[in-house]
Amino acid sequence: MKGNKLIFSKYKQERVKGYKKLLKAQDKNYEPKKTIAKDIVEAMEAQGYTVSTEEAIAYLKASYAVHDRNYYLRYMKK
């Protein structure tokens, strides 16, 4: 989060750039387990959706990035 002011922009296009920067930094520290991704694929199929393992991994990375941003906004940026 440090040095990534784009992720806190009020403009969607700038936030997307900030998320790209955060996800690039996350790749070094966070790699979701493929077993969890496979379980998500099964659960999504049970709901009537068809997703691939790669899409489930992308979802996990994105949700982790959103959680980081929201946590930072709520607790760290006061």
OpenMM code with the backbone's topology and positions (N, CA, C; nanometers):
from openmm import Vec3, app, unit

residues = "MET LYS GLY ASN LYS LEU ILE PHE SER LYS TYR LYS GLN GLU ARG VAL LYS GLY TYR LYS LYS LEU LEU LYS ALA GLN ASP LYS ASN TYR GLU PRO LYS LYS THR ILE ALA LYS ASP ILE VAL GLU ALA MET GLU ALA GLN GLY TYR THR VAL SER THR GLU GLU ALA ILE ALA TYR LEU LYS ALA SER TYR ALA VAL HIS ASP ARG ASN TYR TYR LEU ARG TYR MET LYS LYS".split()
positions = [
    Vec3(0.0817, -0.1187, 0.0000),
    Vec3(0.0000, 0.0000, 0.0000),
    Vec3(0.0863, 0.1255, 0.0000),
    Vec3(0.2026, 0.1122, 0.0552),
    Vec3(0.2901, 0.2279, 0.0665),
    Vec3(0.3285, 0.2780, -0.0721),
    Vec3(0.3076, 0.4055, -0.0974),
    Vec3(0.3429, 0.4640, -0.2248),
    Vec3(0.2414, 0.4399, -0.3348),
    Vec3(0.1287, 0.3798, -0.3041),
    Vec3(0.0265, 0.3502, -0.4046),
    Vec3(-0.0953, 0.4383, -0.3780),
    Vec3(-0.0858, 0.5636, -0.4161),
    Vec3(-0.1957, 0.6569, -0.3925),
    Vec3(-0.3087, 0.6409, -0.4937),
    Vec3(-0.2791, 0.5781, -0.6070),
    Vec3(-0.3824, 0.5604, -0.7094),
    Vec3(-0.4984, 0.4757, -0.6588),
    Vec3(-0.4708, 0.3807, -0.5728),
    Vec3(-0.5752, 0.2896, -0.5256),
    Vec3(-0.6804, 0.3612, -0.4400),
    Vec3(-0.6480, 0.4810, -0.3927),
    Vec3(-0.7416, 0.5568, -0.3100),
    Vec3(-0.8092, 0.6701, -0.3870),
    Vec3(-0.7920, 0.6728, -0.5174),
    Vec3(-0.8495, 0.7783, -0.6005),
    Vec3(-1.0019, 0.7685, -0.6036),
    Vec3(-1.0658, 0.8807, -0.6289),
    Vec3(-1.2117, 0.8781, -0.6430),
    Vec3(-1.2528, 0.8396, -0.7854),
    Vec3(-1.1564, 0.8310, -0.8761),
    Vec3(-1.1834, 0.7938, -1.0146),
    Vec3(-1.1547, 0.6460, -1.0375),
    Vec3(-1.2491, 0.5791, -1.0992),
    Vec3(-1.2387, 0.4342, -1.1204),
    Vec3(-1.1154, 0.3972, -1.2022),
    Vec3(-1.0867, 0.4712, -1.3077),
    Vec3(-0.9740, 0.4392, -1.3952),
    Vec3(-0.8414, 0.4435, -1.3180),
    Vec3(-0.8265, 0.5398, -1.2298),
    Vec3(-0.7043, 0.5490, -1.1492),
    Vec3(-0.6993, 0.4380, -1.0444),
    Vec3(-0.8155, 0.4028, -0.9857),
    Vec3(-0.8184, 0.2927, -0.8879),
    Vec3(-0.7793, 0.1613, -0.9533),
    Vec3(-0.8220, 0.1399, -1.0778),
    Vec3(-0.7857, 0.0172, -1.1503),
    Vec3(-0.6339, 0.0105, -1.1661),
    Vec3(-0.5718, 0.1229, -1.1992),
    Vec3(-0.4255, 0.1277, -1.2095),
    Vec3(-0.3615, 0.0962, -1.0748),
    Vec3(-0.4199, 0.1489, -0.9678),
    Vec3(-0.3696, 0.1213, -0.8338),
    Vec3(-0.3828, -0.0252, -0.7960),
    Vec3(-0.4964, -0.0858, -0.8344),
    Vec3(-0.5147, -0.2286, -0.8080),
    Vec3(-0.4135, -0.3114, -0.8859),
    Vec3(-0.3853, -0.2720, -1.0102),
    Vec3(-0.2849, -0.3446, -1.0893),
    Vec3(-0.1501, -0.3397, -1.0200),
    Vec3(-0.1161, -0.2231, -0.9678),
    Vec3(0.0116, -0.2076, -0.8963),
    Vec3(0.0128, -0.2933, -0.7697),
    Vec3(-0.0983, -0.2946, -0.6966),
    Vec3(-0.1073, -0.3750, -0.5746),
    Vec3(-0.0999, -0.5239, -0.6066),
    Vec3(-0.1703, -0.5681, -0.7094),
    Vec3(-0.1686, -0.7090, -0.7463),
    Vec3(-0.0295, -0.7533, -0.7916),
    Vec3(0.0409, -0.6642, -0.8597),
    Vec3(0.1776, -0.6953, -0.9008),
    Vec3(0.2678, -0.7130, -0.7787),
    Vec3(0.2497, -0.6285, -0.6792),
    Vec3(0.3282, -0.6399, -0.5557),
    Vec3(0.2865, -0.7641, -0.4763),
    Vec3(0.1582, -0.7989, -0.4827),
    Vec3(0.1072, -0.9151, -0.4096),
    Vec3(0.1629, -1.0457, -0.4636),
    Vec3(0.1924, -1.0510, -0.5931),
    Vec3(0.2400, -1.1746, -0.6536),
    Vec3(0.3627, -1.2305, -0.5825),
    Vec3(0.4406, -1.1440, -0.5205),
    Vec3(0.5603, -1.1880, -0.4490),
    Vec3(0.5255, -1.2535, -0.3147),
    Vec3(0.4129, -1.2108, -0.2555),
    Vec3(0.3805, -1.2533, -0.1193),
    Vec3(0.2611, -1.3477, -0.1081),
    Vec3(0.1710, -1.3431, -0.2032),
    Vec3(0.0457, -1.4187, -0.1885),
    Vec3(0.0169, -1.4999, -0.3138),
    Vec3(0.0082, -1.6288, -0.2979),
    Vec3(-0.0315, -1.7191, -0.4062),
    Vec3(-0.1372, -1.8141, -0.3497),
    Vec3(-0.2623, -1.7992, -0.3933),
    Vec3(-0.3677, -1.8860, -0.3403),
    Vec3(-0.3411, -2.0331, -0.3723),
    Vec3(-0.3799, -2.1180, -0.2824),
    Vec3(-0.3631, -2.2624, -0.3028),
    Vec3(-0.4598, -2.3106, -0.4104),
    Vec3(-0.4106, -2.3985, -0.4956),
    Vec3(-0.4941, -2.4504, -0.6041),
    Vec3(-0.6064, -2.5381, -0.5504),
    Vec3(-0.5856, -2.6016, -0.4354),
    Vec3(-0.6926, -2.6847, -0.3783),
    Vec3(-0.8112, -2.5979, -0.3372),
    Vec3(-0.7829, -2.4795, -0.2841),
    Vec3(-0.8910, -2.3884, -0.2461),
    Vec3(-0.9634, -2.3400, -0.3718),
    Vec3(-0.8852, -2.3082, -0.4757),
    Vec3(-0.9456, -2.2628, -0.6015),
    Vec3(-1.0353, -2.3719, -0.6609),
    Vec3(-0.9913, -2.4964, -0.6537),
    Vec3(-1.0729, -2.6065, -0.7056),
    Vec3(-1.2022, -2.6206, -0.6259),
    Vec3(-1.1928, -2.6014, -0.4938),
    Vec3(-1.3131, -2.6078, -0.4100),
    Vec3(-1.4099, -2.4949, -0.4451),
    Vec3(-1.3563, -2.3773, -0.4749),
    Vec3(-1.4419, -2.2650, -0.5148),
    Vec3(-1.5104, -2.2962, -0.6478),
    Vec3(-1.4374, -2.3569, -0.7411),
    Vec3(-1.4960, -2.3958, -0.8699),
    Vec3(-1.6135, -2.4908, -0.8469),
    Vec3(-1.5961, -2.5882, -0.7585),
    Vec3(-1.7049, -2.6824, -0.7285),
    Vec3(-1.8240, -2.6113, -0.6659),
    Vec3(-1.7968, -2.5202, -0.5733),
    Vec3(-1.9058, -2.4475, -0.5073),
    Vec3(-1.9792, -2.3574, -0.6062),
    Vec3(-1.9068, -2.2988, -0.6987),
    Vec3(-1.9694, -2.2145, -0.8003),
    Vec3(-2.0550, -2.2988, -0.8946),
    Vec3(-2.0072, -2.4183, -0.9274),
    Vec3(-2.0872, -2.5084, -1.0109),
    Vec3(-2.2166, -2.5453, -0.9401),
    Vec3(-2.2100, -2.5624, -0.8090),
    Vec3(-2.3302, -2.5944, -0.7326),
    Vec3(-2.4311, -2.4795, -0.7385),
    Vec3(-2.3823, -2.3581, -0.7611),
    Vec3(-2.4711, -2.2420, -0.7726),
    Vec3(-2.5151, -2.2167, -0.9166),
    Vec3(-2.4648, -2.2973, -1.0091),
    Vec3(-2.5052, -2.2835, -1.1478),
    Vec3(-2.4105, -2.2012, -1.2338),
    Vec3(-2.2929, -2.1690, -1.1816),
    Vec3(-2.1937, -2.0915, -1.2573),
    Vec3(-2.0834, -2.1832, -1.3066),
    Vec3(-2.0274, -2.1486, -1.4210),
    Vec3(-1.9151, -2.2235, -1.4751),
    Vec3(-1.7926, -2.1328, -1.4727),
    Vec3(-1.6958, -2.1660, -1.3896),
    Vec3(-1.5717, -2.0889, -1.3805),
    Vec3(-1.4539, -2.1853, -1.3869),
    Vec3(-1.3414, -2.1329, -1.4288),
    Vec3(-1.2203, -2.2147, -1.4346),
    Vec3(-1.1385, -2.1952, -1.3074),
    Vec3(-1.0408, -2.2795, -1.2900),
    Vec3(-0.9522, -2.2673, -1.1745),
    Vec3(-0.8765, -2.1350, -1.1792),
    Vec3(-0.8350, -2.0924, -1.2987),
    Vec3(-0.7637, -1.9656, -1.3127),
    Vec3(-0.8520, -1.8477, -1.2721),
    Vec3(-0.9806, -1.8546, -1.3078),
    Vec3(-1.0733, -1.7483, -1.2682),
    Vec3(-1.0931, -1.7467, -1.1168),
    Vec3(-1.0964, -1.8635, -1.0552),
    Vec3(-1.1102, -1.8702, -0.9101),
    Vec3(-0.9859, -1.8127, -0.8412),
    Vec3(-0.8684, -1.8414, -0.8958),
    Vec3(-0.7447, -1.7852, -0.8395),
    Vec3(-0.7451, -1.6335, -0.8555),
    Vec3(-0.7896, -1.5835, -0.9719),
    Vec3(-0.7984, -1.4391, -0.9943),
    Vec3(-0.8959, -1.3762, -0.8952),
    Vec3(-1.0073, -1.4454, -0.8691),
    Vec3(-1.1038, -1.3967, -0.7705),
    Vec3(-1.0406, -1.3870, -0.6315),
    Vec3(-0.9662, -1.4893, -0.5921),
    Vec3(-0.9033, -1.4884, -0.4605),
    Vec3(-0.8021, -1.3747, -0.4472),
    Vec3(-0.7229, -1.3523, -0.5514),
    Vec3(-0.6254, -1.2428, -0.5485),
    Vec3(-0.6955, -1.1075, -0.5415),
    Vec3(-0.8020, -1.0924, -0.6203),
    Vec3(-0.8756, -0.9664, -0.6213),
    Vec3(-0.9421, -0.9399, -0.4868),
    Vec3(-1.0010, -1.0419, -0.4283),
    Vec3(-1.0676, -1.0221, -0.2994),
    Vec3(-0.9662, -0.9883, -0.1903),
    Vec3(-0.8472, -1.0456, -0.1993),
    Vec3(-0.7404, -1.0141, -0.1036),
    Vec3(-0.6977, -0.8683, -0.1184),
    Vec3(-0.6868, -0.8210, -0.2433),
    Vec3(-0.6482, -0.6818, -0.2686),
    Vec3(-0.7552, -0.5854, -0.2172),
    Vec3(-0.8814, -0.6176, -0.2413),
    Vec3(-0.9906, -0.5322, -0.1939),
    Vec3(-0.9927, -0.5286, -0.0413),
    Vec3(-0.9726, -0.6428, 0.0214),
    Vec3(-0.9686, -0.6473, 0.1674),
    Vec3(-0.8541, -0.5600, 0.2206),
    Vec3(-0.7370, -0.5686, 0.1586),
    Vec3(-0.6239, -0.4856, 0.2004),
    Vec3(-0.6574, -0.3376, 0.1910),
    Vec3(-0.7181, -0.2974, 0.0794),
    Vec3(-0.7533, -0.1568, 0.0593),
    Vec3(-0.8550, -0.1112, 0.1639),
    Vec3(-0.9600, -0.1899, 0.1833),
    Vec3(-1.0633, -0.1527, 0.2797),
    Vec3(-1.0092, -0.1482, 0.4221),
    Vec3(-0.9228, -0.2430, 0.4576),
    Vec3(-0.8614, -0.2431, 0.5905),
    Vec3(-0.7781, -0.1171, 0.6094),
    Vec3(-0.7001, -0.0828, 0.5085),
    Vec3(-0.6153, 0.0354, 0.5168),
    Vec3(-0.6999, 0.1614, 0.5325),
    Vec3(-0.8072, 0.1691, 0.4551),
    Vec3(-0.8965, 0.2868, 0.4646),
    Vec3(-0.9623, 0.2964, 0.6010),
    Vec3(-1.0008, 0.1823, 0.6552),
    Vec3(-1.0742, 0.1821, 0.7813),
    Vec3(-0.9847, 0.2065, 0.9025),
    Vec3(-0.8679, 0.1451, 0.9074),
    Vec3(-0.7897, 0.1463, 1.0299),
    Vec3(-0.6568, 0.2222, 1.0239),
    Vec3(-0.5978, 0.2320, 0.9075),
    Vec3(-0.4626, 0.2860, 0.9012),
    Vec3(-0.4558, 0.4316, 0.8576),
    Vec3(-0.5552, 0.4796, 0.7891),
    Vec3(-0.5471, 0.6110, 0.7289),
    Vec3(-0.6253, 0.7154, 0.8087),
    Vec3(-0.6132, 0.7158, 0.9375),
    Vec3(-0.6865, 0.8121, 1.0213),
    Vec3(-0.6003, 0.9264, 1.0607),
] * unit.nanometer
topology = app.Topology()
chain = topology.addChain("A")
for resn in residues:
    res = topology.addResidue(resn, chain)
    for name in ("N", "CA", "C"):
        topology.addAtom(name, app.Element.getBySymbol(name[0]), res)
